[in-house]
């Protein structure tokens, strides 16, 4: 849960409880860099230091104010070396990103240029040998942090050897004090120690960065899971401050409040009864647990209140429990028991029913059967088929498989379904079309369950969704509710539609308006949708027709390391 100081959403869609926290975290903290970005950043600062180092050489070689302190023995050499080195340093800085793929080969070359430039500057300006040698420590340390330990020791050893050779040359060829040789020896030891220390620190730093990146990835995955859980909760959740302003709500709460617009954020005007109960809970410690409908055409809910934090009285969490869900669970338990009982009865009916049907078929083949008896046999066969369909539906009701959801591209699935259905059934003059979107529409659903549900709905649409004397026109549509909304699958026909009184009962078990219907098809379809965390509803079509809409769960992509 993010910080309560959250602004109201400006979009018309339901408010996501975790989206603001992710955005705030992205702005308030530095994101973890990838391994390549870390190396590029370190190489960039190393090259930037190299430019500053070259600028120091320029100052030693050209500045007139250092004449009393530093006397170049070879001024021309100092100027040429400093100018060439500053040019090379700028080129290295500008070439930072291009050097990354060949870092193991180019970095030793860069440090080699640093060492050569430093040795030449020490030769040209002996009075500044201590400072120049000290500047070289940073170059060797930075290279050691990026290279292997063996390469780091080789570079620091080469720099130490070059500095020792200059010290020996100064002592024996120019009669310089032995102190210079001792300083060179100390710098050589410093180079090697700094290389080892920085290589160890660099390795630990990269390990820590990798661990932080993995932890950040785990947190991102956890945030996605939390977002999905809260979004798919059947219980409505609202966050309200002391001024009765709604800060956040999930999709269920948005629906239970009557799908308000994003500009409606005052609880008092949006749901006066809920605001009154919140006031009584805050000030009088009274809780009204009776069910109430917060908007027209929405189920009744029982509000529950709690504080956002133990020491925070200004913000309250409101949970809206849909009473219809409790009734539905009780109904499901009753139907489950009835299904098991019916299944045992259906098994007992199946064998004698098969014998009756088989006998009727044999009787129909008798050459001595007159027309009146043949009609009777036909009635027996028709009712055997109907009774067998009822038995099959009851058995299917009692042995529904657990859903195995997978990510589906609804565009591709709808095209394949229409093609398969058209090949398996003779449509005649009827038409069945698939309508897809240009953008990908992904959903999380059991493909076998979805196939059964849509097959049943399409059959009903082709059978009943036609005007008298006209062919049926049925469309299977895949789309998203909104740009960021849930994926939808709609089966639309241009028939006479369903009267409102009948539409209110079509999903009830054993309810049918057709003399040969079983009343279990739509009920089983809705049960399969519920098993996949989806919803099936009937929507009238303006101008005539019916639409059965399946609202599916959106797929969630887990973040993975690059």
N, C-alpha and C positions, 0 to 999 in steps of 0.2 A: 504494500500500500504506500503510495507516495505521500509527500508532505501535504497537509490539508490546505495549504495556501495555494490552491489551484484555480486557474481561471476557467470560466465556462467555455465549453466547446462551441465553435462557430459553425460546425457542419450540422446537417439535419439528421445524421445517423446517431445510434445510441452511443453513449459515452463509454469509453474503454477505461477500466480502472487502472490499467498498468501502462497505457501508452504514454501518459504525461511523465511518469517516473522514468521511463526509458529516455525520453527526450531530454528531461532535466539532467539525467546522469550523463548524457552525451555532451551537454554544454558545461556542466560543472566539473567534470573530471577529464583528464587526458586519456584518450583511448589507448589501449595497448598497441604498440607498433609491431609489425611483422619483423622477422629476423633480417630480411633484406633492408628494411627501412632503418633498423638500428645500425647496421654496418654503414649504410650510406650517411647517416647522421654523424657517426664517429669519424668517418673519412673526411666529411665536409669540414668539421672543426679542426681536424689535423691539417688540412690544406690551408684553412684560414690562418692557423698559427704559423704555417710556413711562409705565408705572405707577410705577416708581421715580422717574422724573423728576417726575411729578405729586406724589409724596410729598415730594420736595425742595421744591417750591413751597409745599406745605402747611406744611412746617417753617419756610420763610422768612416766611410770612405770619402764622403763629400762635404760633411759639415765643417764650416770654418771655426765653429765655437769649441770644438773638441781638440783643437791643435795643441793647447797647453797640456791636456791630459793624456792624449793618445797621439803618438808620433808614428805614422805608417812608415815602415822601412821600404816597402815596395808600393807606392801610392797607385801607380798605373795598374798593377795586378789587382789591388783591392777594388779599384773602380770597375775594372772589367768583370771581375768575379761577381761583385754585388749587382751590377746591371743584368748580367746573364741570369743570375740566380733569381732575381725578382721577376724576370720574364717567365722563367720556367715555373716559378711558384704560382703566378697568375694562371698559366696554362693548366697546371694541375688542379687548381681550384675550379676553373670552368669545366674541366673534364671529369669532375667527380663522379657523376652518374654513369658515364661511359666506362669508367675504370672498374666498376663493380664486377662485371662478368670475368675479368682477368685480374682480380685483386691479388691473388697469390703470386702472380708473375710481376705485376706492375708496382706493388707496394715495396718490395726489396729494391727495385730500381729507383723509386722515389727517395728512399732512405739513403741509398748509395749516393745520389746526387747531393743530399743534405750533408753527408759525411765529407765528400770531396770539397764542397763549397766551404764547409767549416774549416777543414785543414788548410785550404788555400788562404782563407782569411786570416787564420792564425799565423801562417807563414808571412803574409803581407803586413799584418799588424800584430806583432808579438806582444805589445803592451796590453792588448785586449784578449789574450789567450784564455784567461780564466772565465770571462763572461761568455765568450763564443763557445767554449767547451761546455759551459753550463746550459746554454740554450739547446745544445744537441741532446740533452737528457730527455726533453719532451718528445722530440721526434722518435727516439728509440723506444720510449715507453708507449707511445701511441701505436707504433708498429707492432710491438710485442702483444698488445691487447687484441690485435686483429689477426695475428699469424700464429702458427704453431710454436711450441716452446723451442723446438730445434732451430727453426728459422729465426726466432727472436735472439737466441744465443749466438747464432752465426753473425747476425747484423751487429749486435753489441760487441762481439769479439773482434769483428773487423774494425769498428770504430775505435775500440780500445787499442788494437795493434797499431792503427795509424797514428793515434795520439802518442803512444809510447815511442814510435819511430821518430816523430817530431821532437819529443823530449830528449832522446838519445842524440839526435843530430844537433840540437841546441847545446847540449852539454859538451860534446866532444868536438864539434866543428866550429862552434862560435863562442866557446868558452863561457857559456851561460852558467849560472849557479845550479848546483845539484838540486836545489829546491824545486826547479821546474820539472825535473824528472820525477820527483816525489809527487808533485801535484798531478802529473800525467798518470802515475800509477793509481792514485786515489780516484781520479775520474774514471779510469778503466774499471776499477772495482764498482764504482757507482753505476756505470752503464750496465754491467752484468746484473747487479742486484735490482736495479730499476726494471730491467727487462723481465726478470723472473717474477717480481712482485706484480707488475702490471698485467703480465700474461695470466697469472692466477686470479687476479681481481676481475679481469675481462671475462675469463671462463665462468666464474661465479655469477657475474652480472648477466651474462647471456642465459645461464641456467635459470636465474631468477626471472628474467624477462619471459622465457619460454613457459615457466610455471605460471606466471601472472597471465599470460595469454591463454593458457589452458583453463585457468580458473575463470577468466572473463568469458570464455566460450561456454563453460558450464553454467555460469550465471545467466548468459543470454538464452541458453536452452531452457533453463529453469523458468526464466521470465516468460518465454513462449508457452511453456506448459501451464503456468499460472494463468496467463491470459486466456488460453483455451478453456481451462476449467471454469474460470469466472464467467466467461462469455457464454458457455454452454449450461451454466447453472439454471435450473428451473426456478429457483428462488430469486426473487428480485432483490437487488442490493442498491441502496442509495446512501450517499454521504451528504449530510446537511449541516450547515454551520449555525451559529447562534442567531443569525439574522434570517433564518428560514430560507436561505439560498441553497439550492442543490448544486453541489460541486461535481459529483460523479454519479453515474448510474450504469448498470449493465443492461444487456439487451432485454432480459426478462422484465426488469423494472420499467424500462421504456415502454414495453407493450402493455404492462398492467396499468400504467398511467394514461393509456389511451394514445400512445405514439405522439407525444408533444413535439413541437418544434424546438430547435436549439436555443431560440431566444427566450423561451419560457423556462425560467429558472427559479421563480418564486413558488415555494411549496404551498403557501396559503392560497394563492389563486389557482394553482394547478390541481391540488387535492386538498380542499378545506378540511374534510373530515380527518385526513391523515395528519394535517398540521395541528388540528385540535387535540388529537391523541398524543402527538409529540409534546405539545405544551403541557398537558396533564402529567405525562411521564417525567418531564424535566422539573416541573415546579411543585407538583402534588404527589409525585411518586405513585400515581394511579395508572394501571394498565388495563385497557379495555380489550378483551380477547375475542370479541364477537367479530364475525366476518362482515366485510364491507366491500362494495364495488367502488373503485376509485374513479371510474370513467364509464361512459355508456358503452355497452357491448363487450365488456371485458369480464373475466371471472372474478368472483369474490376472493378477497385475500384476508389473512389475519396478520396484522403488523406486529413485529417484535422490534424492540429498541435496545441499543447498547451504546456505551461510550466508545469513542475511537481509541482512547488510551485511558489508563487509570487516573492520570492527573490532568486530563483534558476534558473540561466540561463544556467547551464551546462547540465541539463537533460530535455529531451522533451518527451512528450507523443504523439504518432501518432495513430490516429484512421483511420482505413481503412473501408470505407463504400462500401459494395458490391452493384454495380449498378443493378445486376441481381435481387436483393431482391426488389428494388423499382419497377422494371418491373413486377416482380412476384406479388407484392401487387396490382398493377394496373390491372394485368390480373385476379387476384382473385376477385377484385371488379366487373370487367366486367362479369366474369363468375357467380358471385353471383347474379347479376341482371338478367343475362340470365337464371340462374337456377330458380329464382322465376317466371320469365315469362314462362319458359318451364313447370314448375310445374302446373301453372294454365291451360296451354294448355293440359298437360297430363291428368289432371282430367277430362277435357271435352272429351278427346279421349277415356278414359278408358271405359265408359259406352257403347257407340256404338261398341267399339272393342269387348267387352264381348258378346254383342248381335250377332255380326257377327260370332264369334268363336262358340258360342252355336248353332247357326243355321247351321253352317258348320258341326258340329258334328252330329246333327240330320239328316242332308242330307246324311252324310256318312253311316248312318245306314239304309238307304232306300234299300229294296231288288231289286228295279227296276233300280238301278244306274248301268250304263255300265262302262266299264274299263276306257274309255276316260274321262267321267265325274268324276269318282272316283279319277283320277289323278288330275283333276282340284280342287276337294275338298281338297285333300292332300296338294296342293300348298297353298290354302287359309289357312288351318290350320297352316302350317309351318310359313307363313308370319305373321299370328296372334300371334304365339308364339314369333317370333322375335320382333314384334312391342310391345308386352307386356313386353318383357325384356327391351326394350329401355325406356318404360314408367316407369318401376320399377327403373331403374338406374337414370333417371331424378328426380324422386320423392326422391330417396335416396340422390341425390346430393343436393336437396333443404332442406332436413330436417335432416342433420347430427347432431347427438347428441354431446354435449360437452364432451370432454374426462374426464374420472375419473381415473387418474393414480393410480396404486398400485404397490408394490414391488413384482416381480415375480422371481421365480427360473426358468430360461429358460431351464435348463436341464429337470426338472420335467414336465414343460409345453410342451416341444417338444415331449416327450414320450407320454403324454396324448393326444396330438393333433393327432399324427400319428395313435395311436390306435383308436381314435374316427373316424378319416377319413376313415380308413380301414374298420371299421364296418359299416359305413354309405354308402360306395360306393363299387361296385364290380370292383376290380382292374384287374381281369383276370390274364393275364401273366405279367402285369406291376408290378413294385416294388416301394414301398415307404418306405424309411428307415429314422430313427432318429439317429443322431450322436451327442453325448453329450461329456462333458469334465469331467475329474476327479475332478476338483475344481469347486466350486460353481460359477455360472454365474447369477448374479442378475441384474435386469433391472427395471426401473420405467416406466410403460406403462399401458394404459387401456386394460384390458384383452379381452373385447368384440371387440374392434377395432382391436387388434392384431389377434384375431381369424378370423375376416372377411378378413383382408389383406392376411394372410398366406393361408387361404382356397382358395381365388381367385388365388393366385400365384401358388399353388400346382395344381389346376385344369388346368391352362394354361400350366404348365410344363408337366402334363400327356397328355394333348391334342396335344400340338405342339412340345414338347421336345423329339422327338423320331426319329431315323433314319428309312428310308423306310424299311418296312418289319420286323422291330425289335421292341420288347417291350420297353416301356419307363422305364427308371431308374432314379428315383427322390430321392434326399436326402434333409432332413431338418436338418440344422447344427446349433447348439448353441455354441458360443465361444466368447472369448474376442479378440479384435484387437491386443493388446499386453498384457503384464503382468499387466500393470496399465491402459490399454486402454479401450474404451467404449465397452459394450456388443454388439455382432452382432448376427443376425439371418439370415441365408442364405438358399435359396431354389435353389438347383443345379440340372440340368439335363444334360444328355450326348447326347443331340440331335444335330442338325446341327448348332445351334446358331442363332444369329440375325445379319444381315448385318449392318455395321456401319451407313449407311444412314438411315435405318429404326430405328435403336436403338436410334438415336438422336431425334425421334419423337414419340416413343411409349408411352410416358407419357402425350402427348397432348390430350385434349378432342376430342372425335369423330374421332380419327385417328385409323384406323384398316386396316389390310391386308387380313382379312378373310371376305368372302362375307356374312357370317351370324353374324359377330361380331358387337358390338355396339360402340366400341371405347371409352368406359367409365370405363372399369374395372380397368386398370392400373392407370388411372387418379384418380379415387376414392381411390384406394389403397394409392397413394402418398399423397392425401389430408388428409386421416386418419393418416398417419405417421406424416405429418406436424402438425396436431392437437395434437400429443403426443410428440412434440419436437424431433421427430426422422426423419431420412432421408431414402428414398428408392431410390436405384440406380441399374442400370444394369451393370454387370461386365462380359466381355467375359471370358470363361474358356479355358485355353491353351489346345490344343489337341481336341477341339470341345466341344460344350455345352454352356449353359447359366447359369448365377448366378444372382439372384435378392437378393441384400444385404440390410438388414434393420439395420441401426446403431441406437441403442436405447440409452436412457439416463441412466447413472449409478445411482443406488440407493444411498441415503445419510442417514447414521445412525446418529441420534442425540445422543449426549452424555447425559447420565442420571445418577443421583446419585446412588452410590452403595447401 
